[in-house]
């Protein structure tokens, strides 16, 4: 099953942009997902198990920064 995930990341720090860009660049390193970014969120598309594994791993890495907030919207189809 393919999914589409809309991700918003809010690092609660004064300098938030480098943390958001780092998260996006790490996602771009994966060849088995499609990624579209805009000014409000990042959309990830791909096979459910693969996408969820990647998202889980990368969110965990981002949680090394205290007080990080992620908002995810998951749709069970590929909207790319």
DSSP file (Angstrom, degrees, kcal/mol; ACC not computed):
  #  RESIDUE AA STRUCTURE BP1 BP2  ACC     N-H-->O    O-->H-N    N-H-->O    O-->H-N    TCO  KAPPA ALPHA  PHI   PSI    X-CA   Y-CA   Z-CA
    1    1 A X              0   0    0      0, 0.0    47,-3.2     0, 0.0     2,-0.3   0.000 360.0 360.0 360.0 133.5    0.0    0.0    0.0
    2    2 A X  E     -A   47   0A   0     45,-0.3     2,-0.3    74,-0.2    45,-0.2  -0.660 360.0-168.7 -91.2 150.1    1.3    3.5   -0.9
    3    3 A X  E     -A   46   0A   0     43,-3.0    43,-1.8    -2,-0.3     2,-0.4  -0.914  18.4-145.3-134.6 161.3    0.9    6.4    1.4
    4    4 A X  E     -AB  45  75A   0     71,-2.2    71,-2.8    -2,-0.3     2,-0.5  -0.998  18.4-167.7-124.1 131.3    1.4   10.2    1.4
    5    5 A X  E     -AB  44  74A   0     39,-2.8    39,-2.6    -2,-0.4     2,-0.6  -0.983  10.4-157.8-126.2 126.8    2.6   11.9    4.6
    6    6 A X  E     -AB  43  73A   0     67,-2.8    67,-1.9    -2,-0.5     2,-0.5  -0.912  19.8-166.8-100.8 119.9    2.5   15.6    5.2
    7    7 A X  E     -AB  42  72A   0     35,-3.2    35,-2.5    -2,-0.6     2,-0.4  -0.926  14.9-175.1-117.2 128.8    5.1   16.5    7.9
    8    8 A X  E     - B   0  71A   0     63,-2.5    63,-2.7    -2,-0.5     2,-0.5  -0.990  11.4-163.4-117.5 130.6    5.5   19.7    9.8
    9    9 A X  E     - B   0  70A   0     -2,-0.4     2,-0.5    61,-0.2    61,-0.2  -0.958   8.7-176.1-120.0 127.7    8.5   20.0   12.1
   10   10 A X  E     - B   0  69A   0     59,-3.5    59,-1.7    -2,-0.5     2,-0.5  -0.805   5.4-168.3-125.6  88.3    8.8   22.6   14.8
   11   11 A X  E     - B   0  68A   0     -2,-0.5     2,-2.2    57,-0.2    57,-0.2  -0.667  23.5-136.8 -73.3 124.6   12.1   22.7   16.7
   12   12 A X        +     0   0    0     55,-2.3     2,-0.3    -2,-0.5    -1,-0.1  -0.417  65.7 107.7 -86.8  66.4   11.4   24.9   19.6
   13   13 A X  S    S-     0   0    0     -2,-2.2     3,-0.3     1,-0.1    -2,-0.1  -0.925  79.5-115.3-135.4 158.8   14.7   26.8   19.4
   14   14 A X  S    S+     0   0    0     -2,-0.3     2,-1.2     1,-0.3     3,-0.2   0.934 115.0  47.8 -61.5 -46.1   15.6   30.3   18.4
   15   15 A X  S    S+     0   0    0      1,-0.2     4,-0.3     2,-0.1    -1,-0.3  -0.716  71.1 149.0 -96.7  85.2   17.6   29.0   15.4
   16   16 A X    >>  +     0   0    0     -2,-1.2     4,-1.8    -3,-0.3     3,-0.6   0.779  50.3  75.4 -89.6 -29.3   15.1   26.5   14.0
   17   17 A X  H 3> S+     0   0    0      1,-0.2     4,-2.7    -3,-0.2     5,-0.3   0.880  91.3  53.7 -58.1 -44.9   15.9   26.6   10.3
   18   18 A X  H 3> S+     0   0    0      1,-0.2     4,-2.0     2,-0.2    -1,-0.2   0.868 109.7  49.6 -59.4 -34.1   19.1   24.6   10.4
   19   19 A X  H <> S+     0   0    0     -3,-0.6     4,-1.9    -4,-0.3    -1,-0.2   0.889 111.8  47.3 -71.3 -39.1   17.3   21.8   12.2
   20   20 A X  H  X S+     0   0    0     -4,-1.8     4,-2.3     2,-0.2    -2,-0.2   0.934 113.2  48.2 -66.3 -45.8   14.4   21.7    9.7
   21   21 A X  H  X S+     0   0    0     -4,-2.7     4,-2.7     1,-0.2    -2,-0.2   0.875 109.4  53.6 -63.9 -37.1   16.8   21.7    6.8
   22   22 A X  H  X S+     0   0    0     -4,-2.0     4,-2.1    -5,-0.3    -1,-0.2   0.924 109.0  49.1 -62.1 -44.2   18.9   18.9    8.3
   23   23 A X  H  X S+     0   0    0     -4,-1.9     4,-1.8     2,-0.2    -2,-0.2   0.930 113.1  46.8 -60.1 -46.8   15.8   16.8    8.7
   24   24 A X  H  X S+     0   0    0     -4,-2.3     4,-2.1     1,-0.2    -2,-0.2   0.915 111.1  51.2 -63.5 -43.7   14.7   17.4    5.1
   25   25 A X  H  X S+     0   0    0     -4,-2.7     4,-0.8     1,-0.2    -1,-0.2   0.869 107.5  53.0 -64.5 -35.7   18.2   16.7    3.7
   26   26 A X  H >< S+     0   0    0     -4,-2.1     3,-0.7     1,-0.2     4,-0.3   0.909 109.3  49.3 -64.8 -39.9   18.4   13.4    5.6
   27   27 A X  H >< S+     0   0    0     -4,-1.8     3,-1.5     1,-0.2    -2,-0.2   0.878 104.8  58.9 -64.7 -36.7   15.1   12.4    4.0
   28   28 A X  H 3< S+     0   0    0     -4,-2.1    -1,-0.2     1,-0.3    -2,-0.2   0.704  91.6  70.5 -66.8 -18.6   16.4   13.3    0.6
   29   29 A X  T << S+     0   0    0     -4,-0.8     2,-0.4    -3,-0.7    -1,-0.3   0.669  80.3  89.5 -72.2 -16.0   19.2   10.8    1.0
   30   30 A X    X   -     0   0    0     -3,-1.5     3,-0.5    -4,-0.3    -3,-0.0  -0.704  59.2-165.4 -86.1 129.7   16.7    7.9    0.7
   31   31 A X  T 3  S+     0   0    0     -2,-0.4    -1,-0.1     1,-0.2    -3,-0.0   0.597  79.4  66.3 -87.8 -11.6   16.2    6.8   -2.9
   32   32 A X  T 3  S+     0   0    0     18,-0.1    15,-0.4     2,-0.0     2,-0.3   0.272  95.3  60.3 -99.9  12.7   13.1    4.7   -2.2
   33   33 A X  S <  S-     0   0    0     -3,-0.5     2,-0.4    -6,-0.2    13,-0.2  -0.956  73.6-130.8-132.1 155.9   10.8    7.6   -1.3
   34   34 A X  E     -C   45   0A   0     11,-2.7    11,-2.6    -2,-0.3     2,-0.4  -0.864  25.2-165.7-103.0 141.8    9.6   10.7   -3.1
   35   35 A X  E     -C   44   0A   0     -2,-0.4     2,-0.4     9,-0.2     9,-0.2  -0.992  13.5-179.7-134.1 132.7    9.8   14.0   -1.3
   36   36 A X  E     -C   43   0A   0      7,-2.6     7,-3.7    -2,-0.4     2,-0.3  -1.000  12.7-166.5-128.2 130.4    8.3   17.4   -2.1
   37   37 A X  E     +C   42   0A   0     -2,-0.4     2,-0.2     5,-0.2     5,-0.2  -0.887  11.7 166.6-118.8 150.6    8.9   20.4    0.2
   38   38 A X        -     0   0    0      3,-2.3    -2,-0.0    -2,-0.3     0, 0.0  -0.785  54.3 -79.8-142.3-171.9    7.3   23.7    0.4
   39   39 A X  S    S+     0   0    0     -2,-0.2     3,-0.1     1,-0.2    -2,-0.0   0.622 124.5  35.5 -71.5 -12.9    7.3   26.6    2.9
   40   40 A X  S    S-     0   0    0      1,-0.3     2,-0.3   -32,-0.0    -1,-0.2   0.723 123.5 -14.0-112.5 -30.5    4.9   25.0    5.3
   41   41 A X        -     0   0    0    -33,-0.1    -3,-2.3     2,-0.0     2,-0.4  -0.939  57.1-109.5-161.0 177.5    5.6   21.3    5.3
   42   42 A X  E     -AC   7  37A   0    -35,-2.5   -35,-3.2    -2,-0.3     2,-0.5  -0.988  25.5-150.6-122.1 131.9    7.4   18.4    3.6
   43   43 A X  E     -AC   6  36A   0     -7,-3.7    -7,-2.6    -2,-0.4     2,-0.4  -0.884   9.9-167.5-105.5 135.5    5.4   15.7    1.8
   44   44 A X  E     -AC   5  35A   0    -39,-2.6   -39,-2.8    -2,-0.5     2,-0.4  -0.970   4.3-172.2-122.8 136.3    6.8   12.1    1.6
   45   45 A X  E     +AC   4  34A   0    -11,-2.6   -11,-2.7    -2,-0.4     2,-0.3  -0.972  29.5  86.5-130.2 141.6    5.3    9.5   -0.7
   46   46 A X  E    S-A    3   0A   0    -43,-1.8   -43,-3.0    -2,-0.4     2,-0.2  -0.982  74.6 -24.1 163.3-168.3    6.1    5.8   -1.0
   47   47 A X  E  >  -A    2   0A   0    -15,-0.4     4,-2.9    -2,-0.3     5,-0.3  -0.517  60.5-122.8 -73.1 135.0    5.3    2.3    0.2
   48   48 A X  H  > S+     0   0    0    -47,-3.2     4,-2.8     1,-0.2     5,-0.3   0.870 105.5  44.9 -49.0 -56.0    3.8    2.3    3.7
   49   49 A X  H  > S+     0   0    0      1,-0.2     4,-1.9   -48,-0.2    -1,-0.2   0.901 117.2  45.3 -61.4 -41.8    6.4    0.1    5.5
   50   50 A X  H  > S+     0   0    0     -3,-0.2     4,-2.3     2,-0.2    -1,-0.2   0.940 115.1  46.6 -65.6 -47.8    9.4    1.8    3.9
   51   51 A X  H  X S+     0   0    0     -4,-2.9     4,-2.9     1,-0.2     5,-0.2   0.919 112.9  48.8 -63.1 -44.8    8.1    5.3    4.5
   52   52 A X  H  X S+     0   0    0     -4,-2.8     4,-2.4    -5,-0.3    -1,-0.2   0.880 110.8  50.7 -65.5 -37.6    7.1    4.6    8.1
   53   53 A X  H  X S+     0   0    0     -4,-1.9     4,-2.2    -5,-0.3    -1,-0.2   0.941 114.1  44.7 -63.2 -46.8   10.5    3.0    8.9
   54   54 A X  H  X S+     0   0    0     -4,-2.3     4,-2.6     2,-0.2     5,-0.2   0.939 114.5  47.8 -62.6 -48.8   12.3    6.0    7.4
   55   55 A X  H  X S+     0   0    0     -4,-2.9     4,-2.5     1,-0.2     5,-0.3   0.909 111.7  50.8 -61.0 -43.4   10.1    8.6    9.1
   56   56 A X  H  X S+     0   0    0     -4,-2.4     4,-2.0    -5,-0.2    -1,-0.2   0.926 112.5  46.1 -60.7 -45.9   10.4    6.8   12.5
   57   57 A X  H  X S+     0   0    0     -4,-2.2     4,-1.8     1,-0.2    -2,-0.2   0.917 115.6  45.1 -64.0 -44.0   14.2    6.7   12.3
   58   58 A X  H  X S+     0   0    0     -4,-2.6     4,-1.9     2,-0.2    -2,-0.2   0.846 111.4  51.3 -74.8 -33.5   14.6   10.3   11.2
   59   59 A X  H  X S+     0   0    0     -4,-2.5     4,-1.7    -5,-0.2    -1,-0.2   0.917 108.1  53.8 -65.9 -41.5   12.2   11.7   13.7
   60   60 A X  H  < S+     0   0    0     -4,-2.0     4,-0.2    -5,-0.3    -2,-0.2   0.910 107.9  50.2 -59.0 -42.1   14.1    9.8   16.5
   61   61 A X  H >< S+     0   0    0     -4,-1.8     3,-1.4     1,-0.2    -1,-0.2   0.904 109.7  51.1 -61.6 -41.1   17.3   11.4   15.3
   62   62 A X  H >< S+     0   0    0     -4,-1.9     3,-1.7     1,-0.3    -1,-0.2   0.768  96.1  69.5 -69.1 -25.3   15.7   14.9   15.4
   63   63 A X  T 3< S+     0   0    0     -4,-1.7    -1,-0.3     1,-0.3    -2,-0.2   0.540  75.5  83.6 -72.1  -4.7   14.4   14.2   19.0
   64   64 A X  T <  S+     0   0    0     -3,-1.4     2,-0.7    -4,-0.2    -1,-0.3   0.797  79.9  75.3 -63.3 -26.3   18.0   14.5   20.1
   65   65 A X  S <  S-     0   0    0     -3,-1.7     3,-0.3    -4,-0.2   -53,-0.1  -0.785  99.2-119.4 -83.6 117.6   17.2   18.2   20.1
   66   66 A X  S    S+     0   0    0     -2,-0.7   -54,-0.2     1,-0.2    -2,-0.1  -0.242  88.0  20.9 -59.9 146.0   15.1   18.8   23.1
   67   67 A X  S    S+     0   0    0      1,-0.2   -55,-2.3    -4,-0.1     2,-0.4   0.948  78.3 158.5  63.9  56.1   11.6   20.1   22.6
   68   68 A X  E     -B   11   0A   0     -3,-0.3     2,-0.4   -57,-0.2   -57,-0.2  -0.896  23.3-158.5-106.9 139.5   10.9   19.2   19.0
   69   69 A X  E     -B   10   0A   0    -59,-1.7   -59,-3.5    -2,-0.4     2,-0.4  -0.970   6.8-172.0-121.0 131.8    7.4   18.9   17.7
   70   70 A X  E     -B    9   0A   0     -2,-0.4     2,-0.5   -61,-0.2   -61,-0.2  -0.973   5.2-165.6-120.3 138.4    6.3   16.9   14.7
   71   71 A X  E     -B    8   0A   0    -63,-2.7   -63,-2.5    -2,-0.4     2,-0.4  -0.993  13.2-172.0-121.6 123.7    2.8   17.0   13.1
   72   72 A X  E     -B    7   0A   0     -2,-0.5     2,-0.5   -65,-0.2   -65,-0.2  -0.933  15.5-169.7-119.7 138.9    2.0   14.2   10.6
   73   73 A X  E     -B    6   0A   0    -67,-1.9   -67,-2.8    -2,-0.4     2,-0.5  -0.996  15.7-165.6-121.8 123.8   -1.0   13.7    8.3
   74   74 A X  E     -B    5   0A   0     -2,-0.5     2,-0.4   -69,-0.2   -69,-0.2  -0.937   7.6-172.7-118.6 128.7   -1.0   10.3    6.7
   75   75 A X  E     -B    4   0A   0    -71,-2.8   -71,-2.2    -2,-0.5     2,-1.4  -0.960  27.3-130.8-118.8 136.7   -3.2    9.4    3.8
   76   76 A X  S    S+     0   0    0     -2,-0.4     2,-0.3   -73,-0.2   -74,-0.2  -0.218  84.1  60.3 -86.7  49.7   -3.5    5.8    2.5
   77   77 A X  S    S-     0   0    0     -2,-1.4     2,-0.8   -73,-0.1    -2,-0.2  -0.963  90.9 -99.5-159.2 161.9   -2.9    6.6   -1.1
   78   78 A X        +     0   0    0     -2,-0.3   -74,-0.1     1,-0.1   -33,-0.1  -0.794  35.7 175.4 -90.8 110.8   -0.1    8.2   -3.2
   79   79 A X              0   0    0     -2,-0.8    -1,-0.1     1,-0.2   -75,-0.1   0.272 360.0 360.0 -97.5   9.8   -1.1   11.8   -3.8
   80   80 A X              0   0    0    -46,-0.0    -1,-0.2   -36,-0.0    -2,-0.0   0.534 360.0 360.0 -69.3 360.0    2.1   12.8   -5.6
